[in-house]
Amino acid sequence: MRELTILGTASQVPTRHRNHNGYQLRWDDEVILFDPGEGTQRQMLLAGLAVSPLTRICITHFHGDHSLGLPGIIQRISLDKVPHPVRVHFPAGGHEYFGRLRHATSFYDVADLAPEPVGPDFCVQTPAGLLTALPLHHSIETYGYRLVEPDGRRMVPALLAAYGISGPVVGRLQRTGKAGRVTLDDVSVVRPGQRFAFIMDTGLCDNVFALAEGADLLVIESTFLAEDAEMAAQVGHLTAGQAASVARQAGVRTLVLTHFSQRYADSERFLDEARTEFDGDIVLAEDLMRVPVPPRLVSTHERASATGN
């Protein structure tokens, strides 16, 4: 299963209908919690999510709406006796804030946390793929995250049949790359790895585009509307139109808009503005919404094989 569960979608101030930030990405066996804002533990309960599967927590920056839920999550990890280490990524310059949140109150602490601060060259190989972080343009040290699955190979039935390959020989081809004179390249096509990007609290900068490049699923802040673009630039935020323009230029497949300012009563305006810049799939995030990672794209060769052409 590859799915994003949205736990909160407000910006600085929560509303009656929008909790502070919180996003859980399940990517096969890797489960990552991004930016646990205040109330995230309760939102996970409402969404039917346990902390036990969590493998990793990623924090973009230490503003409260992106991190004040961390103490509750840590204490729940301890209470539920999660048996494996949970790695925690956060801007290296915020180590003091992490320490304060880690020990914010007294509790029976058996949580196995592995802090791994991030810097400009951060990258780590995870079971889901390569996780990287890049600095963004905000009022304090802030990083966006990008997860890239390695490319694989997909066997093409028509090519296997053409070379007379079947049964256990297929498995040997996949393991060794060769069966007699037939190579893996002869009977398969590249299966591009999927890509996920998470971008919060930033003005436009080169790294926004670098993080978003070719993402199958992009989660990006759209705090303001175009009418307040000057204010957005001053405080290091994006408008809905800017976020959608990034998605268009970066070749994103599904765009998730979130982190909405409470100053706008009608959230549909974010969608209307984004539509002028991006004609792909757009999700206007709502609390407790689930968004699947889009299915893999089918290559022209596979499509022709499936139709017999």
N, C-alpha and C positions, 0 to 999 in steps of 0.2 A: 504494500500500500504506500502510495506517495500522496500526501494530503496536508494542506495547511488548515489549521484551526485558528480562527481569529478570536482572541479573548477580549480585546479592547481596542477601541478606535478613536478615542478622544485625543486632544493635544494637551496643552498645559492644564486645562480645567475639565474635569469629567462632567457629564450631563446626566439627566435622568435615564437616558437611553444608551449612553456611550461611556464605558469604563475607560480608565487609563490603559495605556498600551499593554499588549501581550499577544504573542503569536507562537504557536507550536507547529513545527514542521516534522511530520513523520515521513521518513525517506527509507523505506524498507526497515532495517533493524536500527537505523540511526534516528533518534528522537531529540530534536533541538528546540529549546525554548528561547525565543528572542525577546529581549527588552521587557522583562516582567515588571510592569508598573504596579502601583498600589491596587490591591484587590485581585491580583492575578490568581492567588490560591483559590479564592471563592469562584472566580470565573472558570477555572479548571474543573471545579466540582460541578458547576452548572452545565459544562460542556461534556461531562462524563469522562474526564481525563484524569488519570492517576499520575503521581510523580514517579512511580516505580520504573516506568520504561525510559525516563529521561537519561540521555547519555551526555548531554552537553547543554550549556547555557551560554548565550552570546549577548553581550550588552554593548550597544553602540556608544553610549555616553552616560555620564552620571547626572543627568537632570532627573528630578523625582518621578516624572511621568513615564520614565523608561527604566527605573531601577528600584523604586521604593517597595516593590513587591518581593524583592529578592530575599529579605529576612524570613518572610513567611514560607517561601518555597524551600529555603534551606532547612528551616525547622521541620517542615513536613517531610523532607527527605530523611531527616534524622528520625522522626516519629515513625515513619513507615519502614525504617531500617532497610533502605535501598542497598542491596548487597554489592553493587559495583561502583567504581569511581565515577563521579559526574564532573566532567571538565568544565571550567568556567573561563570564558574569554571576555576581556574588557580592555579598554585603553590603558596602556602601561602607566601613563601619567596619573591615572585615577586609582592607583593601588591603595592609597590611604582611604578613599571612599569605600572601596571594596572591603577593606578590613573593618570599617565601622559597621557596614551593613551585615557582614558575615557574623559579627558578634553584637548585634544591635540590642539583644535582650538575653536574659538568662534562660537557658533551656538545657535539657539533657542531650548533649551534643555527641552523636555518633555518626554524623554525616561524613562520608568519604568524598571530599571535594578536592579537585586538582586544579588550582588556579593556573591559567596559562595566558598571561597578559599579551596583548597584541601591539605591534608596531607596524611601520610602513612596509616591512618585508615579511610580514607574517604569512605563513602558509603551513598547513598541517594536513597530512594524509589521513582521512577518516574512512570507515567502512563504506560510506556513501560516495566518496570521491574527495577531491582536493578542496579544502576550505581555505579561502584567503580573505584578507581584510585590507582595505585601503582607506586612508584618511580623507575626511570630508570637510566641508567649509561651514563651520558653525561657531557659536560663541565660546564653546569649550572644546576640548579634544574629543573628536567624534570619528567613528569608523563605520563603514558599511561592510557587509559580508557577501561573499559569493561562493557558492558550492557548485562544483563541476564534476560530473561523473565521467570517468574515462571512456573513450570510445571502445566499442566492442565489435563483434562480427555477428551477422545474422545469416544462418544457412538459407539458401534459396532452393526449395524443393525441385524446381524445374532443372536447375543446374546439376543437382545431385543425381537426378534421374538420367540426365544426358551423359553423365560420366559413369553411370551404373553403380553409384555409391549408395549403400543402404545398410541397415542394421548396425552392428557394432563398429563397422568401419567409420561411420559418421562420428562416433565418439572419439575414435582414435585421431581422426582429422582435427577435431576440436582441441584435443589435448596436445598433439605433436605438431600440427600444422601441415602434415603430409601423410598421404596414403598411396604408396607406389609412386606413380608419376603425377598424381593429382595433388595439388596444393590447396590450402584453405582459401586462398585468393580465387582459385578457379571456381569454387562452388558457394561462395558467400559474398556478402556486401558489407561495407562498413555500417555499423549501427552507431550513429552519433550519440555521445553521452548527453544526458539532460542537464540543464543548468537552472539554478535558482539564485536570485539576488534579493538582498534586503537592504534598503536604503532609507534611513531616517534622518531628520533634522539637518538639512544642508541647503546651502545656496547652490546654484549651478556651478559646476567645476568639472574638469576633465575626468576625475575619478568616478563621478556619477555615471558617465557614459561607459567607462571601462568596466564598472561593476555590472551594468545592465546589459552589456553586449551579448546578443544572442540568447538571452534568458528565455526559457520556456515559461517561467513564472517569475514576475517582478513584483515585489511588494515595496511600495514607495510612498513616502509622505506627500500629501497635497494639502498642506495646512491652510493655504489661502486661495482666494479666487483672484482673477486678473485685475479686478478693480482695486485690489490692495497689493499689487505687485511691488510697489516701492517699499512698503512696510516689510514684505516678505524678504526682499533683498537686504534690508537693514538688519534684520534679526536672524538671517541665515536659514531661510525656509524656501520651499517651492510652492508655486501655484499649481492648480490642477492642470492647466494648460501646459506648463513647463514639464510637469511629470509625464504627461502624455506625449509631448514632443520628444522627450528622452526615449520613451518606449518606441516611437516610430523610427527615430534615427538609429537606435541600437538593435532593431530587428526583433523586438520582444514579441512573444506569442500571446501571453495572457498578462494583462496589467491589473494589479490590485491597488486601488487608491485607498489611502487611510490617513489617520492622524489629522482629523478635521477640527478646525477652530470652532469653538462654541458660538462665535459671533454670527454665524450663518444659520438661519432657521430652516432653510430648505436645502437639504443635502443633495438633492437631485441636480442642483446647479453645478456641482463638481463634475457630475457625469456629463452634463450638457457641454461644459467647457472642454472637457477632455475629448469629447467626440469630434470637436473641430480640428484636433491635432492627430488623432489616432483612430484608425478604422478597424483595428483588431478587437479581440475580446477584452472587455473592460469589466472589472468587478468593483462595485462601490461597496467597500467593506462595511459590514455590520457585526456587532458583537455576537459571538457564538456561531458565526457562519463557518461552514466548511467549504474549502475550495480545493478540488483535486488538481494535482499537477497534470497538465495536458498530456494525452497519450503521445507516444512517440510518432514522429512523422514517418510515413511510408515512402521509400525511395521509388523513383520511376521504374527501376529494374524490378523491384518487388511487385509493384502494381501491375506491370505487364505480365509477370509470372502468374499472379493470382487470377488474371482474367484470361490467361491462355494466349495472349497476343505477343 
